[in-house]
């Protein structure tokens, strides 16, 4: 896992009020009780467009990559590993992270379903968010069905921050707004989404 992490360069711009990515802290400091520990990745390209994908099990719902953080995992390493598994991307750099946990609550129907699936009693998810930028000029690494994990997404596209928020499921929208607001210094407001990309190459 450490070898995989070394493919990413971590840095923060001077003056931007986010924690430096190299700082080591307790893995779950500040985790709100009753929320499942999770991470989120805001992956951008050289045009400052944001990667989003539609879930196979929720047609029409677009989201940024996210995933659970296991008890023995550092959030940053969990994010790098899951990004590779879900998208095939290994050539990216961590630019910044949101310094605190951002939460969203599950609607009642979703809550009942995921708690049965996960065997817990979670109100929702608390996420550590990382901003990553592709270090290759093209999309050649992106492969939603790369065989490293069960395929979760049907298609993907590059989107503007506004589109990311608009096309998210309702209960994630406030959190996405906070993520985009926090990472705004790095994002280009004039981003234009590309055509959807299918897992069927």
ABEGO torsion letter per residue (X at the ends): XAAAAAABBBBBBBGBBBBBAABBBBAABGBBBGBBBBBBBBBBBAAGBBBBBBBAABBGBBBBBBBBBBAABBAAAAAAAAAAAAAGBABBBBABBBABBBBBBBBAAAAAAAAAAAGBBBAEBBBBBBBBBBABABAAABBABAGABBBABABBBBBBAAAAAAABBAAAAAAAAAAAAAAAAABBAABBBBBBBBABX
